[in-house]
Amino acid sequence: MEARPLGIAAAVILIVVPGDYRALQLRCVSLDRVSLYVGGYITFACATTHPTDPDIAIESQIFHPFHDMQISTNQFKNGSHIEIDGSIFKILEFQHVKPGKGGAFVRTKLRKIDDGSVQDKTFRAGEKFRPVHTESRKMQYLYDSGDAAVFMDSNDYEQIEIPGDVIGEAMQWVLPNDEVDVLFVDERPSDVQVASAIEMKVTQTNPGIKGDTASGGGSKPATLESGVVVSVPLFIDEGETIRVDTRSGEYISRA
């Protein structure tokens, strides 16, 4: 894009650091539009009108304020994303290790966004990576097409598919028509985020044993509406709705 001076139109760069990446926003006087692009570097495109004649449009000017912006292993967080050799990975687990001899390092368990594969990687302490832009959008789960889950954007009704091997086990806690948060990584749908606890009906389990109470011991398997099987107390019957911790798959309580 050809860059032309913005005349006396002033530009203000605002820097926000929300967790694992930096979001930057550029604002112009007499602003018509602002675009934010995130790639190998962050770019701002700002278009405005002439300061004295609003009929004269001034083309966008490009800024590269943080061409070399990176994050280090010291900023790792579970659930954040990094780029390694051109591929995007989600950090599932990490552990800082300080051996008696030699330099410190970080052990990680990562999920590759492209194919859903889980990989163990080790990095030197302080090693740096390109941060990845992530955005969460509210979407409605429609159906399972066999190889992928189909979602619809509640705002523009656009439908997207996310391969099952990419979203992993998250969909076992989701029913058709449920609203979920779909995570976009560098503008690509890459993950489904469910609540830490959900309510779902028991569709199949052995009958509760007479005399069992909420404080009684013992458990049994129960199949929920989505088809996932969880362990529940003996007193739970078919048709009851229960709360389950989606992180561990453990029964919490009756709903």
Stockholm file with secondary structure:
# STOCKHOLM 1.0

chainA/1-255         MEARPLGIAAAVILIVVPGDYRALQLRCVSLDRVSLYVGGYITFACATTHPTDPDIAIESQIFHPFHDMQISTNQFKNGSHIEIDGSIFKILEFQHVKPGKGGAFVRTKLRKIDDGSVQDKTFRAGEKFRPVHTESRKMQYLYDSGDAAVFMDSNDYEQIEIPGDVIGEAMQWVLPNDEVDVLFVDERPSDVQVASAIEMKVTQTNPGIKGDTASGGGSKPATLESGVVVSVPLFIDEGETIRVDTRSGEYISRA
#=GR chainA/1-255 SS CCCCCCTTCCEEEEEECCSSSCEEEEEETTEEEEEEEESSSEEEEEEEECSSCTTSEEEEEEECTTTTCCEEGGGCCTTCEEEETTEEEEEEEEEEECCSSSCCEEEEEEEETTTCCEEEEEEETTCEEEECCEEEEEEEEEEECSSEEEEEETTTCCEEEEEHHHHTTGGGGCCTTCEEEEEEETTEEEEEECCSEEEEEEEEECCCCTTCCTTCCCEEEEEETTSCEEEEETTCCTTCEEEEETTTTEEEEEC
#=GC SS_cons         CCCCCCTTCCEEEEEECCSSSCEEEEEETTEEEEEEEESSSEEEEEEEECSSCTTSEEEEEEECTTTTCCEEGGGCCTTCEEEETTEEEEEEEEEEECCSSSCCEEEEEEEETTTCCEEEEEEETTCEEEECCEEEEEEEEEEECSSEEEEEETTTCCEEEEEHHHHTTGGGGCCTTCEEEEEEETTEEEEEECCSEEEEEEEEECCCCTTCCTTCCCEEEEEETTSCEEEEETTCCTTCEEEEETTTTEEEEEC
//
